[in-house]
């Protein structure tokens, strides 16, 4: 038997109207939710975010933004309201680890460390491999007196993102009162961590420990993946005038790096830069006179020399040529160099060796002859106690009046130092 349901025209209109009303309500809720999200995204004060929460009470982001601005309003009565907003946002979005991460941070900032730990552990359960969560939770655990568990989380954070290595080392340094072995043990032992720990130790003046940790990283990685940390170590050592150790680090970063008791590029076979020269390289002061550059026209050995060309300038316009060299303290050395000259001048140039720490002059070569074929120069000196560096400088002789005029050319080659 076939049954048919027949509706009169009024019934049809009621059903259509009801369906239309449902669609309209769903559309209205959807529109309000989108509007609330848009208002929350653009909110720059608590009132805007609270309005977004009012028009769509199930929009978690609106509550989160409201809590964010209330917490930062600097009004004491807004702090409880900010946490109320964070609470509502977290309750509406239990699987948003970023929201729970910020919720946990807010709880700790507002003096609820135990609740902060619970919130951050919830964030960890949602995103166990997210370094930001591990870092925040580790810090809260340490401040809650759970150092072992806290540092275990910090190690996970560092393993996931090496940007946390240096602050983790700093925190461990403070907690363990400068115990280097404890810092290494608690922060971790990946090469990225070692590089950051070595850089941190160098900034604390622990240069021997820094170099030991740095050298435990494979050579290829020291030069490539962790060169930024190497440069930080190098700069810290140079700042404290630890030239011998700095030369070792610089050698790790370059194929033609410096060596202890060796002048770099003493034969001028490599280019000499007037700007941006590194540690232990020839440094040419800025200026226009004299003209200084590599020459193939004259050379004592190899294929090149350094040419210094004058055009009638005086001492006021002389550009220094210098290089720092790593040496051993309390050691006798002999400086050697060769020059060829074609000059017209009463006063010429000379080499000076000074202590890199104090600036004290240790030795000076005889002045250059005005015209000569390749001539050797030498000067003996002894380094000071505790000093690891010297500075070799090419200088112009002091003079006054018309006697300061100088023109012509000088070629320099085979600059070196050796133990006596």
DOZA-733371 format. One record per residue (C-alpha): residue number from 1; x, y, z. Coordinates in Angstrom, 3 decimals, decimal comma. Last residue first. Layout:
N
     n         px         py         pz
   NUM          X          Y          Z
...
END
This chain:
420
     n         px         py         pz
   420    116,098     34,018     19,162
   419    112,560     33,073     18,225
   418    111,368     34,154     14,800
   417    109,353     37,034     13,343
   416    108,488     37,646      9,726
   415    108,006     40,182      6,915
   414    109,062     38,768      3,538
   413    108,323     41,771      1,291
   412    107,852     45,534      1,147
   411    108,168     47,768     -1,933
   410    108,723     51,503     -1,586
   409    107,875     54,192     -4,140
   408    108,492     57,831     -4,948
   407    107,640     61,084     -3,213
   406    108,156     62,533      0,252
   405    107,801     66,001      1,725
   404    108,530     66,129      5,444
   403    111,777     68,036      5,025
   402    109,784     71,140      4,066
   401    108,834     71,727      7,663
   400    108,875     69,187     10,457
   399    109,827     65,530     10,827
   398    108,815     62,304     12,494
   397    109,703     59,180     10,562
   396    106,766     57,494      8,857
   395    105,393     54,278     10,337
   394    104,892     50,628      9,318
   393    103,444     48,884     12,355
   392    103,827     45,404     13,876
   391    101,542     44,844     16,847
   390    102,458     42,307     19,513
   389    100,392     39,746     21,342
   388    100,222     37,287     24,216
   387    101,440     39,420     27,107
   386    101,480     37,977     30,628
   385    105,095     38,952     31,218
   384    106,318     41,215     28,436
   383    107,685     40,161     25,080
   382    111,369     40,575     24,318
   381    112,639     42,390     21,248
   380    115,238     42,179     18,486
   379    115,094     44,291     15,321
   378    115,819     43,430     11,707
   377    115,957     45,013      8,277
   376    117,112     43,463      5,027
   375    117,617     45,560      1,869
   374    116,291     44,817     -1,608
   373    117,778     47,429     -3,922
   372    118,144     50,904     -2,509
   371    117,175     54,540     -2,771
   370    115,931     56,644      0,131
   369    117,228     54,289      2,830
   368    114,586     53,012      5,206
   367    114,833     53,912      8,889
   366    116,476     51,409     11,268
   365    113,963     49,004     12,831
   364    112,144     49,743     16,061
   363    111,678     47,659     19,217
   362    109,405     47,002     22,196
   361    107,241     50,138     22,109
   360    104,658     49,996     24,908
   359    101,070     49,773     23,619
   358    100,054     48,097     26,881
   357     98,342     44,945     25,685
   356     99,466     44,689     22,055
   355    103,099     45,352     22,981
   354    104,805     47,328     20,247
   353    106,984     46,565     17,224
   352    107,874     49,484     14,923
   351    108,999     49,355     11,292
   350    110,590     52,408      9,667
   349    109,835     55,112      7,112
   348    111,482     57,983      5,214
   347    112,833     61,380      6,276
   346    114,907     63,451      3,879
   345    112,796     62,341      0,941
   344    112,966     61,329     -2,713
   343    112,235     57,643     -2,782
   342    112,972     54,593     -4,926
   341    112,984     51,889     -2,314
   340    113,281     48,106     -1,920
   339    112,317     46,548      1,401
   338    112,942     43,407      3,404
   337    111,655     42,359      6,827
   336    112,814     40,597      9,995
   335    111,713     40,818     13,644
   334    113,760     38,836     16,147
   333    112,149     37,315     19,198
   332    112,998     36,710     22,876
   331    110,141     35,328     24,990
   330    108,556     36,560     28,201
   329    105,000     35,962     26,976
   328    104,360     33,841     23,889
   327    103,239     35,440     20,626
   326    100,078     36,164     18,611
   325    100,635     38,753     15,881
   324     98,647     41,948     15,307
   323     99,231     43,605     11,918
   322     99,844     47,162     10,777
   321    100,065     49,488      7,772
   320     99,551     53,122      8,726
   319     98,308     55,715      6,273
   318    100,503     58,830      6,096
   317     98,692     62,114      5,427
   316    100,066     64,156      8,312
   315    103,559     62,801      7,604
   314    103,712     64,788      4,374
   313    102,675     63,984      0,803
   312    104,723     64,499     -2,386
   311    103,117     61,726     -4,387
   310    103,990     58,624     -2,405
   309    103,508     54,994     -3,500
   308    103,641     52,082     -1,053
   307    103,873     48,715     -2,831
   306    103,320     45,379     -1,086
   305    105,094     42,465     -2,762
   304    104,192     39,721     -5,219
   303    105,315     36,560     -7,029
   302    107,297     34,643     -4,478
   301    110,521     36,203     -3,273
   300    112,072     39,672     -3,349
   299    109,280     41,146     -5,390
   298    108,896     44,058     -7,796
   297    106,340     44,674    -10,560
   296    103,812     42,203     -9,187
   295    102,442     44,760     -6,721
   294     99,776     44,538     -4,004
   293     98,427     47,847     -2,794
   292     99,054     51,129     -0,978
   291     98,595     54,660     -2,343
   290     99,963     57,133      0,188
   289     97,681     58,878      0,645
   288     93,953     58,312      0,150
   287     92,714     57,461      3,622
   286     91,628     54,556      5,788
   285     94,272     52,615      7,690
   284     95,639     49,432      6,144
   283     95,327     46,346      8,327
   282     97,344     43,252      7,549
   281     95,648     40,234      9,076
   280     95,784     38,938     12,658
   279     92,118     39,727     13,311
   278     90,099     40,375     10,210
   277     90,354     42,966      7,467
   276     87,064     44,709      6,726
   275     88,519     47,636      4,831
   274     91,849     48,341      3,080
   273     92,148     44,682      2,186
   272     95,472     42,985      1,469
   271     95,307     40,260     -1,172
   270     97,390     37,123     -0,761
   269    101,052     36,781     -1,817
   268    101,997     39,609      0,529
   267    105,132     37,756      1,708
   266    104,217     38,139      5,375
   265    100,717     36,885      4,673
   264    100,184     36,234      8,375
   263    103,203     36,861     10,618
   262    103,852     33,714     12,669
   261    104,508     33,316     16,393
   260    101,236     31,407     16,919
   259     99,496     30,719     13,644
   258     97,030     32,833     11,748
   257     94,199     31,572      9,564
   256     94,696     30,779      5,895
   255     92,036     28,069      5,700
   254     89,805     30,161      7,958
   253     87,505     29,724     10,953
   252     89,581     27,247     12,968
   251     92,674     29,439     12,514
   250     90,745     32,323     14,102
   249     90,066     30,135     17,145
   248     93,743     29,293     17,543
   247     94,756     32,921     17,014
   246     92,298     33,976     19,729
   245     94,027     31,650     22,207
   244     97,388     33,297     21,578
   243     95,853     36,786     21,424
   242     94,133     36,839     24,782
   241     93,833     40,636     24,667
   240     90,585     40,771     26,679
   239     88,730     42,213     23,698
   238     90,571     39,790     21,421
   237     89,309     36,840     23,441
   236     85,712     38,085     23,392
   235     85,933     38,758     19,645
   234     87,242     35,257     18,928
   233     84,573     33,569     21,049
   232     81,819     35,518     19,299
   231     83,383     34,710     15,924
   230     83,421     31,019     16,793
   229     79,764     31,158     17,809
   228     78,935     32,581     14,377
   227     81,139     29,926     12,720
   226     78,997     27,126     14,152
   225     77,684     25,346     11,059
   224     80,708     26,041      8,868
   223     84,129     26,391     10,470
   222     83,442     24,659     13,765
   221     81,415     22,015     11,935
   220     84,365     21,017      9,751
   219     86,680     20,869     12,767
   218     84,502     18,507     14,808
   217     83,353     20,118     18,091
   216     85,477     19,252     21,153
   215     87,711     22,201     20,222
   214     85,013     24,677     21,250
   213     84,599     23,012     24,670
   212     88,349     23,213     25,341
   211     88,546     26,762     23,951
   210     85,775     27,953     26,274
   209     87,378     26,250     29,260
   208     90,652     28,066     28,563
   207     88,810     31,339     27,922
   206     86,635     31,504     31,019
   205     86,205     35,285     30,727
   204     82,421     35,095     31,177
   203     81,911     36,056     27,523
   202     84,225     33,176     26,597
   201     82,069     30,807     28,634
   200     78,943     31,868     26,716
   199     80,628     31,319     23,357
   198     81,792     27,852     24,442
   197     78,291     27,053     25,739
   196     76,789     28,123     22,404
   195     79,210     25,956     20,417
   194     78,741     23,011     22,774
   193     74,959     23,274     22,431
   192     75,158     23,152     18,640
   191     77,582     20,237     18,895
   190     75,148     18,301     21,076
   189     76,249     17,884     24,690
   188     73,448     19,095     26,926
   187     72,564     21,996     29,247
   186     72,843     20,151     32,559
   185     76,186     18,419     32,154
   184     77,968     21,267     30,381
   183     76,821     23,808     32,975
   182     77,675     21,425     35,821
   181     81,188     20,963     34,410
   180     81,634     24,745     34,217
   179     80,622     25,383     37,837
   178     80,022     29,146     37,776
   177     77,585     29,339     40,666
   176     75,501     26,263     39,804
   175     72,288     28,282     39,549
   174     73,884     31,273     37,819
   173     75,865     29,231     35,299
   172     72,853     26,963     34,677
   171     70,754     30,022     33,769
   170     73,483     31,386     31,486
   169     73,933     28,007     29,813
   168     70,182     27,788     29,195
   167     70,218     31,355     27,832
   166     73,000     30,305     25,404
   165     71,458     27,016     24,302
   164     67,912     28,307     23,750
   163     68,621     29,511     20,202
   162     69,721     25,922     19,477
   161     66,121     24,829     18,899
   160     64,915     21,261     19,373
   159     67,924     19,998     21,304
   158     67,879     23,195     23,351
   157     64,227     22,729     24,303
   156     64,831     19,091     25,216
   155     67,767     20,138     27,376
   154     65,546     22,747     29,042
   153     63,005     20,030     29,845
   152     65,650     17,906     31,594
   151     66,832     21,108     33,289
   150     63,415     21,511     34,879
   149     63,147     17,908     36,042
   148     66,491     18,196     37,811
   147     65,750     21,696     39,125
   146     62,341     21,043     40,680
   145     62,288     23,956     43,148
   144     59,289     25,772     41,622
   143     61,665     28,174     39,884
   142     63,284     25,194     38,176
   141     59,885     23,798     37,182
   140     58,799     27,164     35,783
   139     61,970     27,443     33,699
   138     61,587     23,929     32,319
   137     57,942     24,539     31,447
   136     58,771     27,680     29,461
   135     61,642     25,990     27,582
   134     59,736     22,790     26,873
   133     56,769     24,788     25,558
   132     58,978     26,906     23,287
   131     60,739     23,763     22,061
   130     57,585     22,094     20,721
   129     58,065     18,320     20,754
   128     55,451     17,437     23,382
   127     52,694     19,525     21,730
   126     49,318     18,632     23,326
   125     50,773     17,011     26,443
   124     53,302     19,840     26,662
   123     50,526     22,457     26,637
   122     48,874     20,558     29,508
   121     52,214     20,545     31,334
   120     52,317     24,291     30,745
   119     48,912     24,778     32,339
   118     49,797     22,613     35,336
   117     53,123     24,424     35,889
   116     51,389     27,808     35,651
   115     48,860     26,661     38,259
   114     51,763     25,867     40,572
   113     53,484     29,181     39,797
   112     50,457     31,428     40,474
   111     52,068     34,843     41,033
   110     50,659     36,820     38,116
   109     53,664     36,321     35,872
   108     53,380     32,598     36,501
   107     49,743     32,500     35,440
   106     50,477     34,620     32,372
   105     53,225     32,232     31,255
   104     50,855     29,287     31,628
   103     48,140     31,008     29,589
   102     50,675     31,880     26,905
   101     51,592     28,209     26,565
   100     47,945     27,176     26,779
    99     47,147     29,435     23,807
    98     50,104     28,077     21,873
    97     49,107     24,502     22,721
    96     45,635     24,901     21,195
    95     43,993     21,593     22,114
    94     41,876     22,711     25,102
    93     40,314     25,670     23,252
    92     37,187     26,927     25,047
    91     38,599     26,276     28,522
    90     41,867     27,982     27,610
    89     40,093     31,135     26,387
    88     37,868     31,242     29,459
    87     40,836     30,950     31,829
    86     42,802     33,600     29,912
    85     39,824     35,961     30,283
    84     39,607     35,309     34,027
    83     43,382     35,788     34,220
    82     43,005     39,244     32,692
    81     40,126     40,112     35,018
    80     42,279     39,348     38,076
    79     45,011     41,624     36,637
    78     42,699     44,516     35,673
    77     42,212     45,700     39,277
    76     45,940     46,428     39,570
    75     45,990     48,798     36,589
    74     49,200     48,616     34,524
    73     47,107     47,824     31,388
    72     49,433     44,958     30,452
    71     47,361     42,151     31,962
    70     44,173     43,661     30,550
    69     45,727     43,712     27,072
    68     46,609     40,011     27,006
    67     43,412     38,941     28,771
    66     41,313     40,640     26,088
    65     43,427     39,065     23,394
    64     42,888     35,604     24,926
    63     39,159     36,158     25,355
    62     38,787     37,148     21,703
    61     40,917     34,172     20,642
    60     38,588     31,776     22,430
    59     35,452     32,703     20,364
    58     32,540     31,014     22,173
    57     31,110     34,256     23,594
    56     30,722     35,823     20,131
    55     29,369     39,386     20,345
    54     30,618     39,783     23,906
    53     34,048     38,278     23,265
    52     34,637     40,736     20,405
    51     33,484     43,589     22,653
    50     35,980     42,421     25,261
    49     38,735     42,534     22,639
    48     37,841     46,096     21,662
    47     37,622     47,222     25,294
    46     40,957     45,635     26,250
    45     43,008     47,717     23,766
    44     44,694     47,202     20,392
    43     42,144     44,876     18,828
    42     42,667     44,023     15,165
    41     42,741     40,264     15,568
    40     39,981     40,434     18,179
    39     37,727     42,432     15,841
    38     38,344     39,951     13,014
    37     37,687     36,974     15,284
    36     34,490     38,554     16,576
    35     33,347     39,301     13,040
    34     34,013     35,743     11,940
    33     32,114     34,421     14,952
    32     29,287     36,893     14,389
    31     29,026     35,840     10,759
    30     28,919     32,177     11,661
    29     26,260     32,828     14,309
    28     24,206     34,887     11,847
    27     24,583     32,299      9,101
    26     23,417     29,562     11,445
    25     20,446     31,705     12,493
    24     19,557     32,512      8,870
    23     19,815     28,861      7,873
    22     17,531     27,910     10,733
    21     15,074     30,694      9,813
    20     15,031     29,598      6,167
    19     14,230     26,084      7,232
    18     11,426     27,316      9,472
    17     10,037     29,506      6,687
    16     10,123     26,631      4,220
    15      8,375     24,345      6,699
    14      5,716     26,970      7,518
    13      5,104     27,779      3,832
    12      4,629     24,139      3,032
    11      2,167     23,773      5,845
    10      0,154     26,758      4,616
     9      0,026     25,402      1,036
     8     -1,447     22,154      2,156
     7      0,758     19,256      2,801
     6      0,250     15,794      1,420
     5      1,984     12,781      2,764
     4      1,562      9,808      0,472
     3      1,214      6,220      1,560
     2      1,417      3,395     -0,985
     1      0,000      0,000      0,000
END
